[in-house]
């Protein structure tokens, strides 16, 4: 394997807008909200930025294509701006671009900014549309909840888990995230929810009910990265560095070859394994302090914790019910409230997850602060269980 | 010897309870009470005359190879396209294109028999000819037609080898007797008084034509074992039979109680019904009335008992689900301005160039089989999907529509727009290899399970109403 970028890149500053139904703001205002916090935190002048990566996924309902919207909105100094889109992994993809620019020596300071303004469509849920001119002729008339609901049916079949047990476990996933989100002023949904309410909610796509689905909201998040040496020279303490950045993309074997049983994420298994290698992590269950994973749906999180090699395959639901991933559990997961409470402005989500890791490692997470976290891992899953992009980032104390 | 060599039929699963229709409309049309008995077939929202004709044709071709078919005649008064060869869509769905002549026949309720006469004539020289007939007629709310009509299809393969019902003779007359019509500007039929139709139409046009047909066939009325004559007036066929000396016992049931009148398809639907129970030597007369009359006479041969089993009319009739929700019937037929929500607004424009390039995949459900590793896959691609193969340019076309498959995972989705929510869909896998995420149709909660056996059926996915009704067809999975 290549040498990787472990400890070659440090996060100099980060910012995150308030997430939610931001009827008051368009994508541009959200971008500036995150960026202002980020720039101030980084402590540099805008003119020092040498490159930027800009992530949005459904830009046809807000800013439009290209790097221009970011450059125009921030009035960037005519630097290269690259627009990236990799579905729900877009935010992490923007971060990866900025980190690689710094790690390669091409830039001393690079910006990654992700935004999504979803709430101007006039209806709930993600904006519709089924792909290109061939896809619309044969792809099932599906939605995100319908695609991920099938992960639940396949998981139950593969591991002999009863519908009742699974519903309880995925209910707990959402319950735990709501408990955490209630302590986060930037979250969209800041309310704890009773288990009974979760279990008895209306069905969206069976077996996923309303509380098994994350919110749909508007938001933006940003990071400025540099090298650890420059960060130190600028007087930064408690430096957070990047330990690993990995991506794995489906090639059709899950959706087209009968070797996949539908109960797991093939790509997440690959990306996380590579990330542990890059970060030098031998025993993730013992070494990772906290997770922000892609809980677009409660069952996604449950299965992901197995595919990140933390819970044993087929046993993740037991860890969940044991409280292993709760705020006071062994490895807290979604300590900021997750997609469940933040909602999922697609281009922003990966950066929003890193924002929480960054705050936690620096001890700046307020009432949510965990005790002495050293390594944080984020994960995004773009697409559907059968065809997707898995992205993984590991950040931690620079030591 | 030319005649029928195979038959098939199709009836939608839903059967609309007529009492439920009457209960909804009796405040306005109390006079329909006498028709509020039994049930009529009701197409699902994704069925039209093309999809029903494809299913009937597949049923018919259970025993024969589609690629041997040289002509397809498709009879209907409700062809989904005014200008686009509807019969050609059936051909593509059956994976027949080369050496095929496809023709639509319509414009009259005797279109089915006219197509059959044309098909028999075309197959005389040994060219197997498929005759499909289907109708899905609209009827005004609270009309008698709404109760009398049914949706359905029949298909007959004509040829000269292993004939199960030999053509004894046929006879037609054509005269512009307008008992009803449907103009270019209307979805609905407009009819004249029944008593006039009976006395001046049927009674004066049909008996002389039957007599001429019998004479040409050198038969007497009493020789006829099965007398098939669709009519919305149940007494008329009996009356016609009596007028020409055909025994009352020979008059076939109109299938009104359980199916309804399937329009241009009905004479052929009734013929399939008769063939299913017929014995060698039986003589079948088929009469269809509509701006004249077509008459065909067949004699059943000993080959009939050798014909391999198929669902046939009885099989499709047995696959039944009662529907008492008249509102659903109206909504399926776009007769109710239901609030579909914004998710129904997505543009359904079809790239015709893409459809042409991928027609075997989309209309024929043709996938690929890798020559290197043998993996069957859908869609066919240039690089094999098997992670241990990935051979390039290695796949031969592989037809998958006829294969049984099973459910690997599924959901019932209440978020996506469907005319019949929740939308059932899931990953289906073929035992030979190959899988894809498919829409399900004709599916109920208790039928859809992991591991459930499914068959593929040709259906409408979308109707692009913004462009005058371009129907998008593809294959869906339905419980076996």
Interface residues (C-beta under 8 A of the other chain):
Chain A: X121 X122 X123 X125 X128 X129 X130 X133 X134 X136 X137 X138 X139 X140 X141 X142 X143 X145 X146 X147 X149 X150 X151 X153 X154 X157 X202 X203 X204 X205 X206 X208 X251 X252 X253 X255 X256 X257 X258 X259 X261 X262 X386
Chain B: X341 X342 X343 X346 X348 X350 X351 X354 X355 X358 X361 X362 X375 X377 X378 X379 X381 X385 X386 X387 X408 X409 X410 X411 X412 X413 X414 X415 X416 X417 X418 X422 X423 X425 X426 X427 X429 X433 X434 X435 X436 X437 X438 X439 X450 X451 X461 X472 X474
